[in-house]
């Protein structure tokens, strides 16, 4: 399948971004071991500032993929840092080449961040492709499973298929991005349920259904101990939002995905898939 890159001029009346059509699931392609000097930069775009988990993820991608020029841009309040990174990437590449592949550090839709990324790409005037969000993907479900197991809220992967009772009866998978975010997290919930062999319901931290509503539904089918699994890297939501929602629902909460190595792997694979389809 051919991939088209659209140059966005500063005079464009509407923000436009190229979306990479990429294989889903485990078929997302790893990055080639060698790349030409003019290969597009991988620009990680993150809500807020480029610190904390985002900086750690960028560092992991660089170490694991030294053949890629990796840049990190916080969207802040206006997206100007991302625009500057894209302009800088374009200056060091042929005019008729692709300057950058933007990988949003988001597990699913985020209306504010998605809009800011589109506007930053439009303002840069560079030839850029923006990948889809990091989820759904089996590696995302695996990272969520690991975070649950770290808090003793799930059996570790190595024993999950043995005859060992689960520490919880059900899981609520929490997202942001409103109702659309909850809908698009459904495949991830299915993947996580398959790994845990437990019921998993999706809830929204900023929309419907709420975490409390999902927990009540699970109690209605007989679940006693319930865990909250935040499908969040971190910067896309207010600190403590997941913990507060878990507390209100009377359930326990796993840690955020943060800088887990599987998230860095997903970001690199998203970049590699665009190269493979070009």
N, C-alpha and C positions, 0 to 999 in steps of 0.2 A: 504494500500500500504506500503510495507516495505521500510525503508530508509536505505541506505548503507552508511557507513562512511569509507573512505579510508585513511589509515595511509600514510603520505607522508614522505619519508626518505630524509635526507640531500643529498643523492647521486643521487636523481632523476635528470634526465637530463633536464626535462621540468617542469615548474611550473604546478602543478595540484591542483585542489580544488574540493571538493565535493559540488555539487549544490543540495539544498534541493528542492524536488518536493513538492510544497505546494498548497493548494487550493487558488483560486483567489477570488477577490472581498470580500464581507462581510463574506465569509466562512473561512477566515483566523482565526485560533483559538486563543482565549485569553489564557493567561498563567494560568496553574492550581494554585489554592490558596496555595497548599503545594507541595514542591519539596524535594527529598532526598538530603542529604549533598553532594553527588557526582554528582549532576545534572550539566550539562555543564554550564560554565560561558557564559554570554551574553557579547560579545565584540563588541562594536560599533566602526566601522572604518570610519574615516573621512579624506577627503583631507586636506592637510596643518597641522596645529597644533591642539591640543585638547583643544581649548579655545572657548570663545564666545558662539555662538548658540549651538555648539556641547556639550560643558560642561553643558549648561543649560538643554539640552535634556537628557543627561546622568543622571543628578540630578533628573529630573522628572521621568524617568524610575525607578530609585532606590526608590524614595518615593512611587510611585504607585505600585511597585512590590518588596516589601522587601524580598520576598522569593528567589529572583534571585541575584546571584553575578554579578554585572554589572561592566564592565571595559570599558575604553575609550582609544582609540589609534589614534593619529594623524599619517598620513602616511608620512608627511614631504617630504624629497627628496629621501628617500631610503626604507621606510617601516619598518625600524628596530624596531621602537617602537611597532608596531603591532606584529612583531616576538617575542619580549620580553614579551609582554602581553600573547601571546599564550603559550610560554614556561613556564611562571609562573603559568598559569591556569593548564597546564598539570602536573606540579610538585605536585599539591595538589589533584590530582585525580588518581584513579586506572589506571595502565598502559593499561589495556584492555578497558578502558572507553573512552567516548567522552570528550575531554578537553574543547571545546568551540564551540559556535555557533556565527559566525561572521555575524553581520548585517551591511551592508554598509549604511551609512547615505547619501543616494543618491536616488533621485526620479526616475532615469533612468540610462541608460548606460553612462559610463564615461571611455573611453579607457585607460587613464593614471591611474586613481585610480583602475580600475578593474585589470589591469596588476600588479600593485603594491601589491594589496591584494593577488592575486594568488602567487606572488613570496614570500611574507611574510609567507603565509601558508606553502608553500613548504620548506622554510628555517627553520621553527619551528620544523619540524619532528613530530608534534603532530597530533592527530586524531581530525579533525576540519571539520565542515560544514559551508559553506558560503551560506547565503540565497540570494534570488533574491533581486533586488532593491525594494524600497518601493512602487513604482507605477507600473501599474495603480491600483487604489483602490478608492472606493466611499469616504472613509475618506480623501484621498488626494484631491479629488475634493471639498469636503466640506471645507477643510482648505483654498484652493485657493479662494473659494467663500467668505469666511470670510475676507481674506486679501483685496479682492476687495471692500467689503462693508465697511471696515474700512476707506477706502479712498473715500467713496461716489461714487464708480465706479460700484456698483451693489446694488440691493435691498437686505436688510437683509433677511435671510432665513425665518423669521417669517411672512414676508409680500410678499414674492416673488410670491405666488400663488394668491394674491389679485389683484384687478384691479388697479394697481399702475404702472405708467409708469417707465421704466428703465432709470437710469441716462446715460447709454451709449447704442449704437446701436449694438455693436459687440465687441468681445474680441480676442486678439492675445495671445495664450499660448506660452510662450518662454521657450526653453530648451537649454541645452548644450549636448555635446556628438555627435556633427556632424549630418550627415544625418540619421544615425541609431537612434540617440536619438530622432530626430523629428518624425521618423516613429513610434517608440515605445511609443511616447506620444499621439498618435492618440486616443487610448481608453480613456485616461484622458480628452482629449478635448471633446469627446462625452459625458462623464459623467458631465463635467462642463457645456456644452451647455444645457444638460437636466435640470440641476439645475437652470440655468439663463434664460432658454427659449430664448436664443440669439444665433446667429452664432458665432462659435469659430473656429479659424484657428490656426494651429501649425506653429511656426517659430523657427529657430535655431539661437542662439547667436554666434555660432562658425561654422556654416555650411549653408546649404540651405534647405528651402527658408529662406531668411532674414526677420527680423521684418518689414522692410520697404516694402518688396515685399508682405507680408501677409496683411499689412495695405492697400496697394494699391488695392489688390484684393477685400478687404471688401468695400472700397470706390466705387469700380466698381459695387457693387450690392446695392449701396445706403446708406451705413453706413456713418453717419456723425461723431459723437463722438465715438472714439474707445479707449479701454483700453488695456494695456499690463499686463498680469498676469504671473509673473516669476515663473515657476515650479522649483524653486531652494530653497534649504535650506540655502545656502550662501557660505560655504567654497569651493564649487566645481567650482566657477567662480570668476573672478576678481571683486573686489568691484566696484560698479558703472557701471558695464557692462550693466545691464538691463536698468538702468536709461538713459545711453547714447544712447542705441538703441531706446528707446522710444522717446527721444528728436530728434534723427535723422529722425524718422518716423512721428514726429509731433503728437504723441499720449500721453496719460497720463499713469502713471505706478503705479501699486500696490506695496506694500512692499513684500520682500522675505518671504518665509514660516518661516524661522528662527527657533526659539525654540517653535513654536506652539504646544500645548499639544496633538493635533491629530497626529502630527509627532512622538512624543514619544509613543503614543498608537500604531501606525503602527509598530514601531520598536519592541515593546514588542510582538505584535501579530505575527510578522515574526518569532521570537524566539519560541513562543508557537506552531506555526504550525509545526516546525521541531520536537518538542517534541511529538506532536500528531501523527506524521507519523513514529516515530522511532519504 
